[in-house]
Amino acid sequence: MPSRTGSHSPAGTGKSLPERGLLLLMVLVLLEGSVLPLGAASSPDISHQKNVDNHKVEHEKNYTKKAFPVLDLDYHHIQTPFEISLWVLLASVMKLGFHMIPRLPGIVPESCLLITVGLLVGGLIKLAGEKVPPVLDSQLFFLCLLPPIILDAGYFLPIRPFMENLGTILMFAVVGTLWNAFFIGGLLYAVCQIQPANPSELHQLEILPCLLFGSIISAVDPVAVLAVFEEIHINELLHILVFGESLLNDAVTVVLYHLFEEYSAAGTVTVLDGFLGIISFLVVSLGGILVGAIYGILTAFTSRFTSHTRVIEPLFVFVYSYMAYLSAEMFHLSGIMALIACGAVMRPYVEANISHKSHTTIKYFLKMWSSVSETLIFIFLGVATVDGPHHWNWTFVTVTVILCLVSRVIGVVGLTCVINKFRIVKLTTKDQFIVAYGGMRGAIAFSLGFLLKKEQFPMREMFLTAIITVIFFTVFVQGMTIKPLVELLAVKKKQEAKRSINEEIHTQFLDHLLTGIEDICGHYGHHHWKDKLNRFNKKYVKKCLIAGERSKEPQLIAFYHKMEMKQAIDLVESGGGVNLPSAVPSTVSMQNIQPKKPPPAKPVEKALPKMTKGREEEIRQILRSNLQKTRQRLRSYNRHTLVADPYEDGFSELLIKKQKMIELEKKIQHMNNYLTVPAAPPDSPTMCRARLASGRGTDFKPAQQQRGNKISPDPQAYSSKPAADRVPTIQVDLASPQSPDSVNLMDEFRRADQQEEDQGLMMKPPSGQSGPNRPREEDRGREQQKMTRCLSDPGPSADEEEEDEPFLP
Amino acid sequence: AVGPKGIFRVIERSEQWSVGELEPEDFGAIRELSMNPIGDRIISAFFSPGKETVDFASFVRILAHFHPTETSRSRDGVQPEPANSRTRKLKFAFQLYDQDRDGKISREELLQVLRTMLEMQVTEEQLQSIAERAIQEADLDQDDAISFDEFRKVRGVDLIRDQIDNWEY
């Protein structure tokens, strides 16, 4: 469930009055601004036109020189984009404003506030005497405002709960909506006919327009549901039930709407038409899904080749999805289902192909657009309410509202009785209540009503008024009370736990188990088909749609990789003062970036060229220092010193280097057969860490061993060096936390004495050694510096050849 | 639920049924099961340790684990815990991990499970890392293995409980 947590940051209690005043002022200015251009639109236009005419005429007669216009007002030129931008800006500023008011967002759902704002703006516009732009007319709403919201929902749809509850969702969506439509339409007609003595206008209402009205008003609206449910955080099951229903009932609505609209002119609907309607429903829904799936696969396929142009990756996702929507709408198929199918199908493949940044971009763009769209929709609802010609008929409206509620309750309860026979996890009464209560109507119903032609439906205004009333009722009354009711009934809330690796493992394990049991019983159930689909996916589809090595990556590994990446990024952001919590994470991540060929056998030790001891020590130094250096770099960049976010790219390099070091070191170990350690195996993570940390011990092992030194160092030892007459050395102990500040400070000292300060912060290997080692250190240091210069990545300036040149001239 | 239909299908598949007992090879004849990564574990779960064959009664008893949990049934302390209670189901799953039946999932056992599930597509180091992490997350008493209680408490297993309740077969 996309949670727009960005908009729910706790309102600051300490907002000062001037700030609020400023915000209010801005809002007022914007409101005025949105009204004035509408007024200003008419006059300059005309006068401009006249000017041009005059000018032309005059020009033909004789050229009278006019003063060159230094400053000119040409509103007409930019009118449309300007107004659009103003509306969007208004919506966004409103959103900002709400969360500054302290307690309001908790009590009143955002949608209510937005409708109120819309009402205000609509009122203002009317007062200014201007014509309200018919913003909820079909084009703008269905083509521009609705798709982002649906795409956002579809792309982030939690597939597993959705599929598990698909039967239930479909029942509610199809059967429930049909029931609602016929119940409301039929009863309305009956009610309209019941006053024979006092013939009112209602008697003119035929059965078919009633049914049409019923079908318009019966559909649960995804926008409204999203807006309200997002704030109440109920458990996943209920959320997916109501939300899934609101998405899937689009097909039913489309078919019913067109059916009744077509035939209300004719006046009768035969059985054949009904039959055709059913077929049409199947075509609409399945066709929509098919179109969406095709575009989804196209997107996935395209994303396979985007490794060189990462920048436009999000564009493909958006444009292909929009085209899916438009194509479906072109054939009068269900555009909403197409969008959902497109998003859900493309997601696993696209996410395997695109870069991390593109993923973030997609996520935030979708959230942004859907948020703005939703805001605009609600505001326009308010505006259109003020504007539209209303025809209030007490009977009609009240009966509609009551019938909506009643039919929803009956529908949900009745359907649940049937559904519960097939479900293992039954829906309780509480669940049923929430599902029934959560059936909100929204802007889609209004737009559909708006689309009706006045000539065909003389009762159009009455319909619209009733629709608006129902919408207001559900959004305001139900929206505001659902949160306290959820608390009151102690409905299970959403669990905030993140998926853990254990969960992944066990889920997969249980899937296999259940599939196996089904096979034993010979029963081709749920799990059997899921397993078959997974195999097909792995064998054929993934190879086509995912680029390169990632296509072979099992899901568990992908998940693990993601988790480690997240953790690593968190680690970096928090200043790196934390232990590396688990086994060498970089190893695993690295396997994915540089995939190994999968030979299950142990990697064969290649025969490395014979190395002299000296060389080998060098290499050790290099490895160690580079590792330490990069680690050091990590540390010094904490939240306070870091300006931008370099770690997207830098980190993977880091991991690459680290991996290379570890591998190289391991190979050296193997080859030279050094006994490095008492307890842990030489290449175990703890040892790597310890080796880096201790400085003593394995660093100068070769030297010590040359003298037959039998000291086996304690790997965890953290020795403080006698730094009397030497350059202060810094011991970076990865296994224990060290505050970034102290490290930074010491670095400063070091830098003052080091020549290679442009290498970044370089670490001289800790040198608390006994005397005989000292002379070695110099040339080792020099060699090491030479090597590090070659190996370090942001190239040091080539002119720094003189190692003995003092830093300060 | 495993009704008569399910059992009949099993009987159909097994020609040895007339003998009255099943052997591992009979299970092996089921094609899909051989493709299942943990197929052999499932098969061995039917056979009590040491026994080479399984008779009908034991077979059904094992399958009874997969009957939907009836949480509404009231249980007095006298009745033995029914085979399909949640705990028994979890225990069954746990035993599939814990092949040597010592009551703990050791790292080696976890590694084996991962190895079979991931089917040779990953390197040894990756497996080690994953197993390490899984044990770290679950292991509360720091004995480097997952006992049954820890298994139940693992955060993810809560969510799996819904799945377990959904077991139909």
Chai-1 contact restraints between the chains, C-beta under 6 A:
chainA,res_idxA,chainB,res_idxB,connection_type,confidence,min_distance_angstrom,max_distance_angstrom,comment,restraint_id
A,I424,B,P68,contact,1.0,0.0,6.0,A-B,restraint_1
A,I424,B,N166,contact,1.0,0.0,6.0,A-B,restraint_2
A,V425,B,D165,contact,1.0,0.0,6.0,A-B,restraint_3
A,A497,B,R155,contact,1.0,0.0,6.0,A-B,restraint_4
A,S500,B,E137,contact,1.0,0.0,6.0,A-B,restraint_5
A,S500,B,R155,contact,1.0,0.0,6.0,A-B,restraint_6
A,S500,B,G156,contact,1.0,0.0,6.0,A-B,restraint_7
A,I501,B,R133,contact,1.0,0.0,6.0,A-B,restraint_8
A,I501,B,A134,contact,1.0,0.0,6.0,A-B,restraint_9
A,N502,B,A134,contact,1.0,0.0,6.0,A-B,restraint_10
A,N502,B,E137,contact,1.0,0.0,6.0,A-B,restraint_11
A,N502,B,A138,contact,1.0,0.0,6.0,A-B,restraint_12
A,N502,B,V154,contact,1.0,0.0,6.0,A-B,restraint_13
A,N502,B,G156,contact,1.0,0.0,6.0,A-B,restraint_14
A,E503,B,G156,contact,1.0,0.0,6.0,A-B,restraint_15
A,H506,B,G156,contact,1.0,0.0,6.0,A-B,restraint_16
A,H506,B,I160,contact,1.0,0.0,6.0,A-B,restraint_17
A,L510,B,Q163,contact,1.0,0.0,6.0,A-B,restraint_18
A,H512,B,N36,contact,1.0,0.0,6.0,A-B,restraint_19
A,H512,B,P37,contact,1.0,0.0,6.0,A-B,restraint_20
A,H512,B,I38,contact,1.0,0.0,6.0,A-B,restraint_21
A,G516,B,L33,contact,1.0,0.0,6.0,A-B,restraint_22
A,G516,B,N36,contact,1.0,0.0,6.0,A-B,restraint_23
A,G516,B,G39,contact,1.0,0.0,6.0,A-B,restraint_24
A,G516,B,I42,contact,1.0,0.0,6.0,A-B,restraint_25
A,I517,B,F66,contact,1.0,0.0,6.0,A-B,restraint_26
A,I517,B,Y169,contact,1.0,0.0,6.0,A-B,restraint_27
A,E518,B,Y169,contact,1.0,0.0,6.0,A-B,restraint_28
A,D519,B,I30,contact,1.0,0.0,6.0,A-B,restraint_29
A,D519,B,E32,contact,1.0,0.0,6.0,A-B,restraint_30
A,D519,B,L33,contact,1.0,0.0,6.0,A-B,restraint_31
A,C521,B,G6,contact,1.0,0.0,6.0,A-B,restraint_32
A,C521,B,R9,contact,1.0,0.0,6.0,A-B,restraint_33
A,C521,B,Y169,contact,1.0,0.0,6.0,A-B,restraint_34
A,G522,B,R9,contact,1.0,0.0,6.0,A-B,restraint_35
A,H523,B,G6,contact,1.0,0.0,6.0,A-B,restraint_36
A,H523,B,Y169,contact,1.0,0.0,6.0,A-B,restraint_37
A,K552,B,Q121,contact,1.0,0.0,6.0,A-B,restraint_38
A,P554,B,L118,contact,1.0,0.0,6.0,A-B,restraint_39
A,P554,B,Q121,contact,1.0,0.0,6.0,A-B,restraint_40
A,I557,B,V122,contact,1.0,0.0,6.0,A-B,restraint_41
A,Y560,B,I130,contact,1.0,0.0,6.0,A-B,restraint_42
A,S582,B,E132,contact,1.0,0.0,6.0,A-B,restraint_43
A,S582,B,R133,contact,1.0,0.0,6.0,A-B,restraint_44
A,A583,B,S129,contact,1.0,0.0,6.0,A-B,restraint_45
A,A583,B,E132,contact,1.0,0.0,6.0,A-B,restraint_46
A,T587,B,E125,contact,1.0,0.0,6.0,A-B,restraint_47
A,V588,B,Q126,contact,1.0,0.0,6.0,A-B,restraint_48
A,V588,B,S129,contact,1.0,0.0,6.0,A-B,restraint_49
A,Q591,B,T123,contact,1.0,0.0,6.0,A-B,restraint_50
A,Q591,B,Q126,contact,1.0,0.0,6.0,A-B,restraint_51
A,K596,B,T123,contact,1.0,0.0,6.0,A-B,restraint_52
A,P598,B,Q121,contact,1.0,0.0,6.0,A-B,restraint_53
A,P600,B,M120,contact,1.0,0.0,6.0,A-B,restraint_54
